[in-house]
Amino acid sequence: MKLYGEAMPAPNPRRVRIFLAEKGLSVPEIPIGLRQGGHKSPEHLARNSLGQVPVLELDDGTTISETVAICRYFEVLHPKPPLFGVSALEQAMIEMWTRRIELRLTVPVGMFWRHAHPFTAHLLKQNKEFGESNREVVEKIQLWLDRELADGRPYLTGETYTIADIAGQTTLDFADFVGLPTPDEARNVIAWRERMAARPSASA
């Protein structure tokens, strides 16, 4: 078994590394060389025809892509500690929050990165006006998240750390990198981020 990924600041491979660290698991990771175009090589496209990372390759050659799918695979094999919930309600809440993070936060951060950041200008045709429009979207969703966390709960879904927190943590860390910091007035988000950063797995 091996994981094809990329080092920081790439957020998606980091999600899997944090998940594995929380589980106490170790899987060899092979950096794909995103900046060198390794994700578009014929060898990698054979693993994932979308040319994305991470990709988990099993011993029989089967490949699994998409971060949550990879994490779900390990969750079934190693259910403790549970990061996808145990009860029906826990699982539903975690799914709800993971989707909120991915659709409401990760997508606009990604669109800013693709269309407004100078690092990606040579990789694709940018629509800078659209890219910049996502700056306000990211700020507004963080202020919404701040209101959601105003009840004082330590994690996104309540009292337990989950895959939703991993998704949020890696997205906002990447947002910092691309120039979309958390607003100073979003004090609850900042406090939540500090709790996430204090976990040993944050260095993965």
Steps between C-alpha positions, in 0.01 A plus 500: 500500500625847412367853485574733212482857625687825546657691786369819657325720407293255291187461716347178373795266558542664841143408591586134459829536689323665794231231495763226505689674780183516708457126444862427586560360150793539265480460123796571269435818301654574161506871409361535150669831414201722430705804404696289257181364342533153648123477544461517121750225424368188325594292804294713736208542260482120495444516878253788485376618161416842650867554579444581866654406833482326733465150361518190717636195322425167663727198485293344221529814287153638574502878531273724708477874445322786683606578854178408680476171311857411599430592860179295504700200381736530796211569737347160421832324542594691815178623667664640814507783570182558296541806279180450298272451799335193652127571541272593212476856630876537537561371150237730354637806678855421390383452141310829515799694629748337264282592204456854630875542524567350160223677308483836680866553591735271310346576160539881513850468648586272209348738246704789640814285483432396140388831357661777706828374642826565309631149572232345278508759221728287282298183557162605358308784344393716791187707542641743754178692556321177589794388711506821700124483551560196719692706754174645635333158488772346716483785750122479528498125554759535775283760673205260468715224648593735782133542588450124488783449748372768736339233722847407625517145368860386456456331161284557194251226585509533877720338760694263273778560246403363158579497128300825475758674718780359286330633186455843655850515646677412176282734294559802722872429530514495121290817486767670710763389250314640198427832671152450646553531876233459764348841585613637836140534615438126449628428851318168536652372177844618610463322835383181324797519264735536794355184654548314172857626464584380851423137413811289428348392169511861373865456406416219254 
